[in-house]
Amino acid sequence: MQRRRSFRRLIAAVPPILKALYLGAFLDAVVGTVRWLVIIALFMLACAMIYRIAPSRTSARWRWIVPGAIAAGIIWLIASVAFSAYVENFDAYNATFGSLGAVAALLMWFWLSAYAICMGAELNSQLELFTTQDTTIDGPAKPGQRGAYVADHIENPETAVGPTPQAEEVTKPQLLERITPSRLP
């Protein structure tokens, strides 16, 4: 409880102290830069956690997750800045969508963010695919003995979804005959 009060007092005390020091434009530039650096670092950390926890596999080592997280952060930053400039200079959003223009812009930004996350994950996947080292935390194993496969690998083709050799060949008229009642009421 005491820590909360101290933190609240610190939060309440910092703005008046900074205002009294009057650092002006320099402080604004520092705060703006630090804010973006913290946002990018948190985004990269979130991507790294997604890349480590989300796949249904043995957890990968952090050194194999970091390149994709960094790439996703850089792609996200570039996409966010470019999209922000686009939205600021494109006045037709309001004319086209009316009051829903902000919702449309937000959905497009979500799509760009998801795309950046997927590109970072794909980079990690390709880096791991072409490595000769074991990338999981279970212990080293020789390539080919790790049991590692890419996502589109079908382990047992016999149980895969799709036509089987036992499936009968049905023609279009036969199919229509099966689903169309012979007599109408």
N, C-alpha and C positions, 0 to 999 in steps of 0.2 A: 504494500500500500504506500509506503514511504517513497519507493522508487517512482511510482506513478506521479506523485505530487512533485517530486524533484524534476522529472521529465517535463511535466506540464509547465512548471516554473521556467525551465530552460527554454521551452518553445515560446512562452510568453515574453521572455526577456530578450531573446536574440533580435527580433526586429527593431525594438527601440534602440538597442545598443548599436546596431548597424546603421540606423538612421542618424544617430548622434555622431558617429564617426564620419559620416558623409563621404562615402567613397564614390558615390554617383555612378557614372557610366562604367567605370572599372568594375564595380561590384555587380552591376547588371550583367556585364559580359561574363564574369566569373560564374555567377549563379546560373546563367543560361547554359554555359558550357558544361558545368558540373551536372546540371539537370539532365542534359542529353546523354552524357557519359553514364550516369546512373541508370537511365532508362534503357540504354543499349546493353549495359552489363546485366541488368535484370532480364531482358529479353533473351540474351545469350544463355544465361543460367537456366531460364525456363525451357529453352530449346534443348539444352544438354540433359535436363531432367526428363523431358519427353523422350529423347533418343535413348536414354538409359533404361527407363522404366516401361515405356509403352510396348516395345516389341515383346512378343511371346517367345522369349529365348533366354539363354543364359546371359546374365548382365555383361555388357561389354566393358572393357577397361576405359577409364576416362580419356586416355590419350587417343583413343579411336573415336571418341564422341566430340571432342573439342573442335576439330577442323570444320565439321558440319555446322556446329553451333556458331562458330565465328563467321563462316560464310553466310549462314542464315541471318545473323545480325547485320552484316554489311549490306546484304541484299535488301533486308527489311528497311534499313536506314535510307538507302538510295531510293527505294520504291516509295517510302513515306514522304521524303522530301520532294520527289518528282510529282507525286500525286497531290501533295499540298499545293505546289505551284500551279498544277493543272486546275485544281478546283478554284483557287483564288482568281485565276485569269479566264475562267470559263463561266460566263454569266447565264448561259442557257439552262443550267440546272434548275434555277428558280422558275424560268419560263416553261420548261418542259415538265417538271415534276411538281411544281407548286411548293406547298409546304412539306412535301415528302422528299424534296431534293436532298435535304440533310441525311435522311434515312438511306437514300440511294447511294450517296457518297460514302456513308459509313459502311454499308454492305460491300461496296467496291474495295474499300480499304481493308476490311476483314478478309476479302478474297485475296488481295495482294499479300497480306500477312501470312495467310495459310499457304500460299504459293511459295513464299520465302522459306517457311518451315519445311515444306516438302522438298525444296531444292537442297537444303542443308542435309536432310535425311538421305536423299539420293547420293549426295557427295560422300557421306559416311559409308553408304552401302557399296559404292564403287571402290572406295579406298580399301575397304575390308575385303572385297572380292579379289583384288589383285595383290594382296599381301601374302608373304610366305610365313608370317608369324601368327601365333595363336592370339586371337583378339579377345577371348573371354577370360573371366577371372577364375575359372575352374582349374586351371593348370595348363602347362604347355602340352601340345600334342602335334604330331607331324601333320602337314597338309594332307588332306584326303582321309585322315583318321579323326578329324575333329567333329564330324557329323554336321558341319556347317553347310547350309544351302542358301541359295538366293530365294527370294520370296515366291518366285513363280515355279519352283521345283515341285513336281508331283511325286511324292514318296512311293505310293503304290498305285500305278496306273489302272490296276484292275478294279479298284474301288472308287476311281474318279467318276465324277458326275459326267454323264454323256451317254451316247448310244452304246449299247453292248452288242456283242455278236449274236446274242439270243433274241435281240429285238426284231420283231417282224417288220417287213417292209410294207408300209401302208401307203397306198396311193391317195391322191386328193379326193377322187370320187368315193372311195371306200370310207375315208374319214368323214366326209359330208354325210354319207349314208348312216354312219354310226351316230352322229350327233343330231341329225334331223329326224324328227318323229315321222313315222310312215303315214300316220293319219292325223289330220288336224281336227280338233273338236268342233 
